[in-house]
Amino acid sequence: MDPNAPVLTIDGPSGSGKGTISRIVAQRLGWHYLDSGALYRAVGVAAGWADLDLDDAGALVRCTFDTLVGFREGDAGDLRVLVNGHDATDELRTETAGAAASAIAAIPEVRAALKDRQRAFRQLPGLVADGRDMGTVIFPDAGHKVFLTASADERAERRYKQLKDKGVSVTLDGLLREILARDARDASRAVAPLRPADDAVRIDTTGLGIDGVVALVLDVVSRPRAH
């Protein structure tokens, strides 16, 4: 970790577009990119492979320490995630992995184990970090913070289109229920609940295109750094 490297945190609920926006902004700035959710999803996938009980906190903590997670650029320029040496990118994007990640993220010992891994991504020339507690817990001293949101209906529709395009069989009503349930879990958990940092710029992406949101986020970065 380089404490002198600037950081832009982009937090928000599932389906707010933070992953897509963060990757584009990182490319535009020429900065490193951290998909913190992929780390939690990777542990969730590894736990599934090991057939672990998501209610067994001790087993999940051990799984967190044992799981090796790597990132590489795919042939199409996309981010590929390796879990224990296997490309698990597609599996990480399933709703099952997301639900497991949400359950795992509520365990304080798991969050503590992953904290240093996330902070190690802070390197020059800068870092764009997306997640749910980047601006509040992992990088509270970040100079630029954004909190993206959108209506639950729109987030469900985005997720529905994304999964249908990948050939995944889902229903819009089912996705909406899962998003609302996850919002409630993430906002009410005792450790690092989902909320905007006090100094974050809030951007509602409902009805906005990707280019418009990217422009708003880059405008935040262009402002003088917070102190």
Sequence and secondary structure as in RCSB ss.txt:
>XXXX:A:sequence
MDPNAPVLTIDGPSGSGKGTISRIVAQRLGWHYLDSGALYRAVGVAAGWADLDLDDAGALVRCTFDTLVGFREGD
AGDLRVLVNGHDATDELRTETAGAAASAIAAIPEVRAALKDRQRAFRQLPGLVADGRDMGTVIFPDAGHKVFLTA
SADERAERRYKQLKDKGVSVTLDGLLREILARDARDASRAVAPLRPADDAVRIDTTGLGIDGVVALVLDVVSRPR
AH
>XXXX:A:secstr
  TTS EEEEE  TTSSHHHHHHHHHHHHT EEEEHHHHHHHHHHHHHHTT  TT HHHHHHHHHH  EEEEE T
TS EEEEETTEE HHHHTSHHHHHHHHHHHT HHHHHHHHHHHHTT  TT EEEEESSIIIII TT SEEEEEE 
 HHHHHHHHHHHHHHTT    HHHHHHHHHHHHHHHHH SSS S   TT EEEE TT  HHHHHHHHHHHHHS  
  
